[in-house]
Amino acid sequence: RNATASNVRYISFQRNLQVKIHLSSYHFGERLRLLYRISFLFYRLEEIAALQEKYVFLQDKEIHPMNPLLNNLPIGLQTFSEIRKNDCLYMDKTEYIYRLTSTTTKYYFLSRPRRFGKSLLTSTLKAFFAGQRELFQGLAIEKLEKEWVEYPVLHFDMSLGKHHTVEELERYLRFILEPYEKQYGITTSELDINNRLTRLIHEAHAQTGQQVVVLIDEYDAPLLDVVHEEEN
């Protein structure tokens, strides 16, 4: 992240994914944090190694030799459709999505540390279950998936609201349910969130004849907003 700092001589990236790091004047905690950031960088760029010369050096904000693909790094983007429509660099992991969705398991709980691509995975699943085949052209799943059925998808992002009280959380849940209720022609004065979600799922299934896919991103956001408060 701060590759131009005077105490970082160079970082090299080889085809065999070995990382050479030369550091000085870092105490133990700083080294751990830096190593975490660097390991994450190369985790995200691992497939670029096959496209480069033997080394990619990061020094003084320069990357060379530069592959044209690096011009479209998806900086700040974590939505699959945006990345694909803007022709940004995308590491193809869709084979794993195909394996995940080809099982008979009904519920999945995916827990990973921050910045491991959970939101990107969720938006990729959303596009896949919505049958948006055009977004997957040239990716592994395009050939693996034969049917491309369009399922009703309910995608909820819990990170967009603040949930310091029960009332705020319930108000936000009603807010994110409303667009889907309008989509399926549901009008209700029901205040209970569980009942509204249950009715929404039943109505989406009745209108489409397909199983309903429910994706919840940042599920722990309400907990993190109050985890430091004893009362809440």
Accessible surface in RSA format (square Angstrom, percent):
REM  Atomic radii and reference values for relative SASA: ProtOr
REM  Chains: A
REM  Algorithm: Lee & Richards
REM  Probe-radius: 1.40
REM  Slices: 20
REM RES _ NUM      All-atoms   Total-Side   Main-Chain    Non-polar    All polar
REM                ABS   REL    ABS   REL    ABS   REL    ABS   REL    ABS   REL
RES ARG A   1   205.96  86.5 145.81  74.3  60.15 143.2  53.85  73.6 152.10  92.2
RES ASN A   2    90.44  62.4  84.22  81.4   6.21  15.0  20.84  50.1  69.60  67.3
RES ALA A   3    24.91  22.9  16.80  25.9   8.11  18.4  19.10  26.9   5.81  15.4
RES THR A   4    63.93  45.5  41.06  41.6  22.87  54.5  18.61  25.0  45.32  68.5
RES ALA A   5    35.60  32.7  21.63  33.4  13.97  31.8  33.19  46.7   2.41   6.4
RES SER A   6   119.35 100.9  81.03 108.1  38.31  88.3  58.51 124.6  60.84  85.2
RES ASN A   7    34.74  24.0  30.50  29.5   4.24  10.2  10.48  25.2  24.25  23.4
RES VAL A   8    12.21   8.0   3.02   2.7   9.18  22.1   3.02   2.6   9.18  24.9
RES ARG A   9   163.01  68.4 151.52  77.2  11.50  27.4  57.50  78.6 105.51  63.9
RES TYR A  10    63.15  29.5  62.42  35.5   0.72   1.9  37.09  27.9  26.05  32.1
RES ILE A  11     6.61   3.8   6.18   4.6   0.43   1.0   6.18   4.5   0.43   1.2
RES SER A  12     1.13   1.0   1.13   1.5   0.00   0.0   1.13   2.4   0.00   0.0
RES PHE A  13    10.46   5.2   7.10   4.4   3.36   8.7   7.10   4.3   3.36   9.6
RES GLN A  14    16.27   9.1  15.73  11.5   0.54   1.3   3.75   8.0  12.52   9.5
RES ARG A  15   132.26  55.5 114.32  58.3  17.94  42.7  52.59  71.9  79.67  48.3
RES ASN A  16    93.28  64.3  64.59  62.4  28.69  69.1  44.02 105.9  49.26  47.6
RES LEU A  17    82.85  46.1  66.14  47.3  16.71  42.0  66.27  46.5  16.58  44.6
RES GLN A  18   103.70  58.0  97.60  71.3   6.10  14.5  31.96  68.0  71.74  54.4
RES VAL A  19    56.46  37.2  26.49  24.0  29.97  72.2  26.49  23.0  29.97  81.3
RES LYS A  20    93.56  45.6  89.18  54.7   4.38  10.4  52.49  47.2  41.07  43.7
RES ILE A  21    48.39  27.5  18.20  13.6  30.19  72.8  18.20  13.1  30.19  81.9
RES HIS A  22    67.57  36.9  63.20  43.9   4.37  11.2  48.30  49.8  19.26  22.4
RES LEU A  23    48.05  26.8  15.63  11.2  32.41  81.5  17.25  12.1  30.80  82.9
RES SER A  24    62.07  52.4  58.04  77.5   4.03   9.3  43.87  93.4  18.20  25.5
RES SER A  25    97.41  82.3  51.35  68.5  46.06 106.1  61.72 131.4  35.69  50.0
RES TYR A  26    39.26  18.3  29.91  17.0   9.35  24.3  18.10  13.6  21.16  26.1
RES HIS A  27   107.59  58.8  95.80  66.6  11.79  30.2  84.06  86.6  23.53  27.4
RES PHE A  28   150.91  75.5 143.10  88.6   7.81  20.3 144.87  87.8   6.04  17.3
RES GLY A  29    23.26  28.7   0.00   N/A  23.26  28.7  19.23  52.8   4.03   9.0
RES GLU A  30    58.81  33.8  56.13  42.5   2.68   6.4   8.84  17.1  49.97  40.8
RES ARG A  31   106.29  44.6 106.29  54.2   0.00   0.0  20.18  27.6  86.11  52.2
RES LEU A  32    94.89  52.8  90.16  64.5   4.73  11.9  90.43  63.5   4.45  12.0
RES ARG A  33   136.16  57.2 132.01  67.3   4.15   9.9  63.14  86.3  73.02  44.3
RES LEU A  34    18.59  10.4  16.85  12.1   1.75   4.4  18.06  12.7   0.54   1.4
RES LEU A  35    77.50  43.2  74.90  53.6   2.59   6.5  75.18  52.8   2.31   6.2
RES TYR A  36   105.52  49.3 100.09  56.9   5.43  14.1  97.81  73.5   7.70   9.5
RES ARG A  37    97.88  41.1  90.78  46.3   7.10  16.9  23.46  32.1  74.42  45.1
RES ILE A  38     5.85   3.3   4.86   3.6   0.99   2.4   5.85   4.2   0.00   0.0
RES SER A  39    65.51  55.4  53.01  70.7  12.50  28.8  48.65 103.6  16.86  23.6
RES PHE A  40    47.94  24.0  44.11  27.3   3.82  10.0  47.94  29.1   0.00   0.0
RES LEU A  41    57.25  31.9  54.75  39.2   2.50   6.3  57.25  40.2   0.00   0.0
RES PHE A  42    17.38   8.7  14.99   9.3   2.39   6.2  15.36   9.3   2.02   5.8
RES TYR A  43   101.07  47.2  94.19  53.6   6.88  17.9  64.74  48.6  36.33  44.8
RES ARG A  44    82.97  34.8  78.94  40.2   4.03   9.6  20.79  28.4  62.18  37.7
RES LEU A  45    33.89  18.9  33.89  24.2   0.00   0.0  33.89  23.8   0.00   0.0
RES GLU A  46    45.69  26.2  39.83  30.1   5.86  14.0   7.90  15.3  37.79  30.9
RES GLU A  47    77.39  44.4  66.00  49.9  11.39  27.1  37.46  72.5  39.94  32.6
RES ILE A  48     7.16   4.1   6.91   5.1   0.25   0.6   7.13   5.1   0.03   0.1
RES ALA A  49     6.63   6.1   3.90   6.0   2.73   6.2   6.41   9.0   0.22   0.6
RES ALA A  50    75.59  69.5  54.26  83.7  21.33  48.5  57.64  81.2  17.95  47.6
RES LEU A  51    87.59  48.8  66.13  47.3  21.46  54.0  70.82  49.7  16.77  45.1
RES GLN A  52     8.69   4.9   3.39   2.5   5.30  12.6   4.55   9.7   4.14   3.1
RES GLU A  53   115.69  66.4 111.40  84.3   4.29  10.2  29.64  57.3  86.05  70.3
RES LYS A  54   128.73  62.8 123.42  75.7   5.31  12.6  71.34  64.2  57.39  61.1
RES TYR A  55    60.84  28.4  57.94  33.0   2.89   7.5  39.60  29.8  21.24  26.2
RES VAL A  56    11.38   7.5  10.88   9.9   0.50   1.2  10.88   9.5   0.50   1.3
RES PHE A  57    63.94  32.0  63.94  39.6   0.00   0.0  63.94  38.8   0.00   0.0
RES LEU A  58    32.51  18.1  31.34  22.4   1.16   2.9  31.63  22.2   0.88   2.4
RES GLN A  59    89.36  50.0  86.20  63.0   3.16   7.5  13.58  28.9  75.78  57.5
RES ASP A  60    96.23  67.4  82.76  82.4  13.47  31.9  25.58  60.2  70.65  70.5
RES LYS A  61   188.25  91.8 145.36  89.2  42.88 102.1 105.11  94.6  83.14  88.6
RES GLU A  62   103.55  59.4  98.67  74.6   4.88  11.6  30.09  58.2  73.46  60.0
RES ILE A  63    56.79  32.3  45.75  34.1  11.03  26.6  45.75  32.9  11.03  29.9
RES HIS A  64    90.37  49.4  90.37  62.8   0.00   0.0  60.73  62.6  29.63  34.5
RES PRO A  65    58.15  42.4  51.29  46.8   6.86  25.0  57.58  47.5   0.57   3.6
RES MET A  66    94.67  49.0  65.27  43.2  29.40  70.0  65.82  56.0  28.85  38.2
RES ASN A  67    28.57  19.7  24.87  24.0   3.70   8.9   4.78  11.5  23.79  23.0
RES PRO A  68   100.95  73.6  93.18  84.9   7.77  28.2  95.53  78.9   5.42  33.7
RES LEU A  69    82.30  45.8  80.04  57.3   2.26   5.7  82.03  57.6   0.26   0.7
RES LEU A  70    15.42   8.6   6.54   4.7   8.88  22.3   6.54   4.6   8.88  23.9
RES ASN A  71   110.27  76.0  76.42  73.8  33.85  81.5  27.22  65.5  83.04  80.3
RES ASN A  72    64.29  44.3  60.15  58.1   4.15  10.0   5.92  14.3  58.37  56.4
RES LEU A  73    52.47  29.2  38.58  27.6  13.88  34.9  38.58  27.1  13.88  37.4
RES PRO A  74    29.58  21.6  20.84  19.0   8.74  31.8  21.70  17.9   7.88  49.0
RES ILE A  75   145.71  82.9 124.05  92.4  21.66  52.2 126.47  91.1  19.25  52.2
RES GLY A  76    79.15  97.6   0.00   N/A  79.15  97.6  42.78 117.4  36.37  81.4
RES LEU A  77    54.42  30.3  39.87  28.5  14.55  36.6  41.01  28.8  13.41  36.1
RES GLN A  78    89.64  50.1  85.63  62.6   4.01   9.5  27.88  59.3  61.76  46.8
RES THR A  79    48.35  34.4  48.32  49.0   0.02   0.0  24.57  33.0  23.77  35.9
RES PHE A  80     0.01   0.0   0.01   0.0   0.00   0.0   0.01   0.0   0.00   0.0
RES SER A  81    29.18  24.7  28.31  37.8   0.87   2.0  11.57  24.6  17.61  24.7
RES GLU A  82    77.14  44.3  75.62  57.2   1.52   3.6  26.97  52.2  50.17  41.0
RES ILE A  83     2.60   1.5   2.60   1.9   0.00   0.0   2.60   1.9   0.00   0.0
RES ARG A  84    64.12  26.9  45.56  23.2  18.56  44.2   6.56   9.0  57.56  34.9
RES LYS A  85   152.56  74.4 114.23  70.1  38.33  91.3  74.19  66.8  78.37  83.5
RES ASN A  86    87.34  60.2  68.67  66.4  18.67  45.0  16.98  40.9  70.36  68.0
RES ASP A  87   111.93  78.4 104.61 104.1   7.32  17.3  30.49  71.8  81.44  81.2
RES CYS A  88    20.19  15.3  10.50  11.7   9.68  22.8   0.39   1.0  19.79  21.3
RES LEU A  89    28.69  16.0  20.68  14.8   8.01  20.1  23.73  16.7   4.96  13.4
RES TYR A  90    35.63  16.6  13.02   7.4  22.61  58.8   9.55   7.2  26.08  32.2
RES MET A  91    30.07  15.6  22.12  14.6   7.95  18.9  20.69  17.6   9.38  12.4
RES ASP A  92    46.21  32.4  31.40  31.3  14.81  35.0  20.30  47.8  25.92  25.8
RES LYS A  93    67.41  32.9  66.74  41.0   0.66   1.6  48.16  43.3  19.25  20.5
RES THR A  94     0.02   0.0   0.00   0.0   0.02   0.0   0.00   0.0   0.02   0.0
RES GLU A  95    68.73  39.5  68.59  51.9   0.13   0.3  10.74  20.8  57.99  47.3
RES TYR A  96   126.21  58.9 121.48  69.1   4.72  12.3  75.31  56.6  50.90  62.7
RES ILE A  97     6.54   3.7   6.00   4.5   0.54   1.3   6.54   4.7   0.00   0.0
RES TYR A  98    62.46  29.2  62.46  35.5   0.00   0.0  25.85  19.4  36.61  45.1
RES ARG A  99   135.28  56.8 127.46  65.0   7.81  18.6  54.27  74.2  81.01  49.1
RES LEU A 100    41.69  23.2  35.69  25.5   6.00  15.1  40.97  28.8   0.72   1.9
RES THR A 101    38.18  27.2   6.86   7.0  31.32  74.6  12.22  16.4  25.96  39.2
RES SER A 102    67.51  57.0  29.20  39.0  38.31  88.2  33.33  71.0  34.18  47.9
RES THR A 103    72.61  51.6  49.21  49.9  23.40  55.8  54.91  73.8  17.70  26.8
RES THR A 104   138.33  98.4 112.78 114.3  25.55  60.9  87.07 116.9  51.26  77.5
RES THR A 105    76.36  54.3  54.65  55.4  21.71  51.7  34.47  46.3  41.89  63.3
RES LYS A 106   158.30  77.2 121.94  74.8  36.37  86.6  77.23  69.5  81.08  86.4
RES TYR A 107   177.28  82.8 162.39  92.4  14.89  38.7 129.45  97.3  47.83  59.0
RES TYR A 108   101.21  47.3  62.87  35.8  38.34  99.8  63.30  47.6  37.90  46.7
RES PHE A 109   140.77  70.4 112.80  69.9  27.97  72.8 114.77  69.6  26.00  74.4
RES LEU A 110    76.64  42.7  61.73  44.2  14.91  37.5  62.78  44.1  13.85  37.3
RES SER A 111    59.93  50.6  47.83  63.8  12.10  27.9  17.55  37.4  42.38  59.4
RES ARG A 112   151.85  63.8 137.36  70.0  14.49  34.5  33.11  45.3 118.74  72.0
RES PRO A 113    74.83  54.5  61.89  56.4  12.94  47.1  74.19  61.3   0.64   4.0
RES ARG A 114   166.12  69.7 161.03  82.1   5.08  12.1  75.66 103.4  90.45  54.8
RES ARG A 115   142.17  59.7 130.83  66.7  11.34  27.0  46.91  64.1  95.26  57.7
RES PHE A 116    69.80  34.9  53.59  33.2  16.20  42.2  53.59  32.5  16.20  46.4
RES GLY A 117    22.89  28.2   0.00   N/A  22.89  28.2  15.42  42.3   7.47  16.7
RES LYS A 118    60.48  29.5  55.51  34.1   4.97  11.8  46.35  41.7  14.13  15.1
RES SER A 119    17.88  15.1  13.35  17.8   4.53  10.4   7.50  16.0  10.38  14.5
RES LEU A 120    25.90  14.4  25.47  18.2   0.42   1.1  25.47  17.9   0.42   1.1
RES LEU A 121    52.56  29.3  49.22  35.2   3.34   8.4  52.30  36.7   0.25   0.7
RES THR A 122    16.99  12.1  16.83  17.1   0.16   0.4   2.66   3.6  14.33  21.7
RES SER A 123    13.54  11.4  10.45  13.9   3.09   7.1  10.45  22.3   3.09   4.3
RES THR A 124     1.42   1.0   1.42   1.4   0.00   0.0   0.26   0.3   1.16   1.8
RES LEU A 125    14.52   8.1  14.52  10.4   0.00   0.0  14.52  10.2   0.00   0.0
RES LYS A 126    83.60  40.8  83.60  51.3   0.00   0.0  41.13  37.0  42.47  45.2
RES ALA A 127     3.38   3.1   2.70   4.2   0.68   1.6   3.20   4.5   0.18   0.5
RES PHE A 128    16.10   8.1  13.81   8.6   2.30   6.0  13.81   8.4   2.30   6.6
RES PHE A 129    35.57  17.8  34.92  21.6   0.65   1.7  35.57  21.6   0.00   0.0
RES ALA A 130    30.45  28.0  23.15  35.7   7.30  16.6  23.19  32.7   7.26  19.2
RES GLY A 131    22.21  27.4   0.00   N/A  22.21  27.4   1.70   4.7  20.51  45.9
RES GLN A 132    63.84  35.7  61.99  45.3   1.85   4.4  12.12  25.8  51.72  39.2
RES ARG A 133   111.63  46.9 111.55  56.9   0.08   0.2  34.15  46.7  77.48  47.0
RES GLU A 134   107.02  61.4  91.50  69.2  15.53  37.0  52.80 102.1  54.22  44.3
RES LEU A 135     9.92   5.5   8.29   5.9   1.63   4.1   9.89   6.9   0.02   0.1
RES PHE A 136     0.00   0.0   0.00   0.0   0.00   0.0   0.00   0.0   0.00   0.0
RES GLN A 137   110.69  61.9 103.53  75.7   7.16  17.0  22.88  48.7  87.82  66.6
RES GLY A 138    73.42  90.5   0.00   N/A  73.42  90.5  40.18 110.3  33.23  74.4
RES LEU A 139    15.90   8.9  11.91   8.5   3.99  10.0  12.66   8.9   3.24   8.7
RES ALA A 140    38.91  35.8  24.17  37.3  14.74  33.5  36.31  51.1   2.60   6.9
RES ILE A 141     0.00   0.0   0.00   0.0   0.00   0.0   0.00   0.0   0.00   0.0
RES GLU A 142    42.57  24.4  40.25  30.5   2.32   5.5   5.96  11.5  36.61  29.9
RES LYS A 143   163.06  79.5 154.36  94.7   8.70  20.7 103.08  92.8  59.99  63.9
RES LEU A 144    65.39  36.4  60.17  43.0   5.21  13.1  62.10  43.6   3.29   8.9
RES GLU A 145    29.73  17.1  28.17  21.3   1.56   3.7   2.25   4.3  27.49  22.4
RES LYS A 146   165.52  80.7 134.42  82.5  31.10  74.0  97.90  88.1  67.62  72.0
RES GLU A 147   134.03  76.9 107.00  81.0  27.03  64.3  38.73  74.9  95.30  77.8
RES TRP A 148    30.39  12.2  10.99   5.3  19.39  45.5  13.77   7.3  16.62  27.0
RES VAL A 149    45.83  30.2  35.06  31.7  10.77  25.9  40.25  35.0   5.57  15.1
RES GLU A 150   127.03  72.9 113.05  85.5  13.98  33.3  28.53  55.2  98.50  80.4
RES TYR A 151    62.27  29.1  57.32  32.6   4.94  12.9  20.82  15.6  41.44  51.1
RES PRO A 152     8.26   6.0   0.22   0.2   8.03  29.2   7.57   6.2   0.69   4.3
RES VAL A 153    19.45  12.8   5.77   5.2  13.68  33.0   5.77   5.0  13.68  37.1
RES LEU A 154     0.00   0.0   0.00   0.0   0.00   0.0   0.00   0.0   0.00   0.0
RES HIS A 155    41.53  22.7  30.94  21.5  10.59  27.1  22.42  23.1  19.12  22.2
RES PHE A 156    11.40   5.7  10.44   6.5   0.96   2.5  11.40   6.9   0.00   0.0
RES ASP A 157    36.14  25.3  32.01  31.9   4.13   9.8   9.23  21.7  26.91  26.8
RES MET A 158    14.39   7.5  14.39   9.5   0.00   0.0   9.48   8.1   4.91   6.5
RES SER A 159    55.21  46.7  29.75  39.7  25.46  58.7  20.80  44.3  34.42  48.2
RES LEU A 160   137.63  76.7 102.82  73.6  34.82  87.5 107.72  75.7  29.91  80.5
RES GLY A 161    13.73  16.9   0.00   N/A  13.73  16.9  10.56  29.0   3.16   7.1
RES LYS A 162   141.69  69.1 129.69  79.6  12.01  28.6  81.64  73.5  60.05  64.0
RES HIS A 163     5.44   3.0   0.84   0.6   4.60  11.8   0.84   0.9   4.60   5.4
RES HIS A 164    74.99  41.0  74.36  51.7   0.63   1.6  56.94  58.7  18.06  21.0
RES THR A 165    60.76  43.2  54.12  54.9   6.63  15.8  57.24  76.9   3.52   5.3
RES VAL A 166   100.39  66.1  95.72  86.7   4.68  11.3  97.43  84.7   2.96   8.0
RES GLU A 167   112.49  64.6 109.92  83.2   2.56   6.1  58.26 112.7  54.23  44.3
RES GLU A 168    52.95  30.4  50.09  37.9   2.85   6.8  10.82  20.9  42.12  34.4
RES LEU A 169    47.11  26.2  47.11  33.7   0.00   0.0  47.11  33.1   0.00   0.0
RES GLU A 170    71.33  41.0  71.33  54.0   0.00   0.0   9.57  18.5  61.76  50.4
RES ARG A 171   138.00  57.9 136.68  69.7   1.32   3.1  59.30  81.0  78.70  47.7
RES TYR A 172    22.79  10.6  18.86  10.7   3.93  10.2  21.67  16.3   1.12   1.4
RES LEU A 173    40.35  22.5  40.35  28.9   0.00   0.0  40.35  28.3   0.00   0.0
RES ARG A 174    60.64  25.5  60.64  30.9   0.00   0.0  10.00  13.7  50.63  30.7
RES PHE A 175   132.26  66.2 129.23  80.0   3.03   7.9 131.36  79.6   0.90   2.6
RES ILE A 176    24.47  13.9  19.28  14.4   5.18  12.5  22.74  16.4   1.72   4.7
RES LEU A 177     5.87   3.3   5.87   4.2   0.00   0.0   5.87   4.1   0.00   0.0
RES GLU A 178    76.46  43.9  75.89  57.4   0.57   1.4  14.94  28.9  61.52  50.2
RES PRO A 179    79.08  57.6  67.78  61.8  11.30  41.1  72.68  60.0   6.40  39.8
RES TYR A 180    34.32  16.0  34.32  19.5   0.01   0.0  24.09  18.1  10.24  12.6
RES GLU A 181     7.78   4.5   7.78   5.9   0.00   0.0   2.11   4.1   5.67   4.6
RES LYS A 182   162.29  79.2 140.25  86.1  22.03  52.5  89.24  80.3  73.05  77.8
RES GLN A 183   118.65  66.3  82.71  60.4  35.94  85.6  39.71  84.5  78.94  59.9
RES TYR A 184    18.32   8.6  13.32   7.6   4.99  13.0  10.99   8.3   7.33   9.0
RES GLY A 185    64.59  79.6   0.00   N/A  64.59  79.6  34.94  95.9  29.64  66.4
RES ILE A 186    12.79   7.3   4.28   3.2   8.52  20.5   5.49   4.0   7.30  19.8
RES THR A 187   122.82  87.4 106.19 107.7  16.63  39.6  79.86 107.3  42.96  64.9
RES THR A 188    48.91  34.8   8.61   8.7  40.29  96.0  12.92  17.4  35.99  54.4
RES SER A 189   108.79  91.9  82.86 110.6  25.94  59.8  55.63 118.5  53.16  74.5
RES GLU A 190    68.65  39.4  59.04  44.7   9.61  22.9  19.26  37.2  49.39  40.3
RES LEU A 191   127.83  71.2 121.76  87.1   6.08  15.3 121.84  85.6   5.99  16.1
RES ASP A 192    62.91  44.1  53.00  52.8   9.91  23.4  19.90  46.8  43.01  42.9
RES ILE A 193    28.91  16.5  25.54  19.0   3.36   8.1  25.54  18.4   3.36   9.1
RES ASN A 194   111.54  76.9 108.35 104.7   3.19   7.7  24.17  58.2  87.37  84.4
RES ASN A 195    81.11  55.9  75.05  72.5   6.06  14.6  15.83  38.1  65.27  63.1
RES ARG A 196    18.75   7.9  15.59   7.9   3.16   7.5   3.14   4.3  15.61   9.5
RES LEU A 197    53.07  29.6  53.07  38.0   0.00   0.0  53.07  37.3   0.00   0.0
RES THR A 198    67.23  47.8  64.95  65.8   2.28   5.4  42.14  56.6  25.09  37.9
RES ARG A 199   115.65  48.6 111.57  56.9   4.08   9.7  43.98  60.1  71.68  43.4
RES LEU A 200     0.00   0.0   0.00   0.0   0.00   0.0   0.00   0.0   0.00   0.0
RES ILE A 201    52.25  29.7  52.25  38.9   0.00   0.0  52.25  37.6   0.00   0.0
RES HIS A 202   118.58  64.8 113.85  79.1   4.73  12.1  71.86  74.1  46.72  54.4
RES GLU A 203    58.83  33.8  57.41  43.4   1.42   3.4   4.61   8.9  54.22  44.3
RES ALA A 204     0.00   0.0   0.00   0.0   0.00   0.0   0.00   0.0   0.00   0.0
RES HIS A 205    90.49  49.5  89.95  62.5   0.53   1.4  58.07  59.9  32.41  37.7
RES ALA A 206    78.24  71.9  42.63  65.8  35.62  81.0  51.12  72.0  27.12  71.9
RES GLN A 207    98.13  54.9  58.57  42.8  39.57  94.2  33.11  70.5  65.02  49.3
RES THR A 208    60.60  43.1  31.70  32.1  28.91  68.9  39.46  53.0  21.14  32.0
RES GLY A 209    56.19  69.3   0.00   N/A  56.19  69.3  30.60  84.0  25.59  57.3
RES GLN A 210    60.91  34.1  59.61  43.6   1.30   3.1   4.47   9.5  56.44  42.8
RES GLN A 211   129.01  72.1 124.03  90.6   4.98  11.9  44.03  93.7  84.99  64.5
RES VAL A 212    29.29  19.3   2.27   2.1  27.02  65.1   2.27   2.0  27.02  73.3
RES VAL A 213    22.21  14.6  18.75  17.0   3.46   8.3  22.21  19.3   0.00   0.0
RES VAL A 214    56.63  37.3  30.22  27.4  26.41  63.6  30.22  26.3  26.41  71.6
RES LEU A 215    20.60  11.5  18.45  13.2   2.15   5.4  20.60  14.5   0.00   0.0
RES ILE A 216    98.02  55.8  71.99  53.6  26.02  62.7  71.99  51.8  26.02  70.6
RES ASP A 217    12.32   8.6  10.94  10.9   1.38   3.3   1.38   3.2  10.94  10.9
RES GLU A 218    57.09  32.8  48.70  36.8   8.40  20.0   6.77  13.1  50.32  41.1
RES TYR A 219   102.26  47.7  89.96  51.2  12.30  32.0  68.29  51.3  33.97  41.9
RES ASP A 220    40.49  28.4  40.49  40.3   0.00   0.0   6.89  16.2  33.60  33.5
RES ALA A 221    13.90  12.8  11.16  17.2   2.74   6.2  13.77  19.4   0.13   0.3
RES PRO A 222    18.60  13.6  16.15  14.7   2.44   8.9  16.25  13.4   2.35  14.6
RES LEU A 223   115.49  64.3 114.50  81.9   0.99   2.5 114.74  80.6   0.75   2.0
RES LEU A 224   102.26  57.0  89.88  64.3  12.38  31.1  89.96  63.2  12.30  33.1
RES ASP A 225    21.81  15.3  17.40  17.3   4.41  10.4   3.92   9.2  17.89  17.8
RES VAL A 226    21.73  14.3  19.85  18.0   1.88   4.5  19.85  17.2   1.88   5.1
RES VAL A 227   113.13  74.4  83.40  75.5  29.73  71.6  90.87  79.0  22.26  60.4
RES HIS A 228   135.86  74.3  99.58  69.2  36.28  92.8  86.31  89.0  49.55  57.7
RES GLU A 229    59.25  34.0  46.31  35.0  12.94  30.8  24.93  48.2  34.32  28.0
RES GLU A 230   180.86 103.8 140.14 106.0  40.72  97.0  62.72 121.3 118.14  96.5
RES GLU A 231   173.95  99.9 134.50 101.8  39.46  93.9  57.28 110.8 116.67  95.3
RES ASN A 232    97.99  67.6  46.94  45.4  51.05 122.9  25.48  61.3  72.51  70.1
END  Absolute sums over single chains surface
CHAIN  1 A    15599.4      12906.5       2692.9       8497.8       7101.6
END  Absolute sums over all chains
TOTAL         15599.4      12906.5       2692.9       8497.8       7101.6
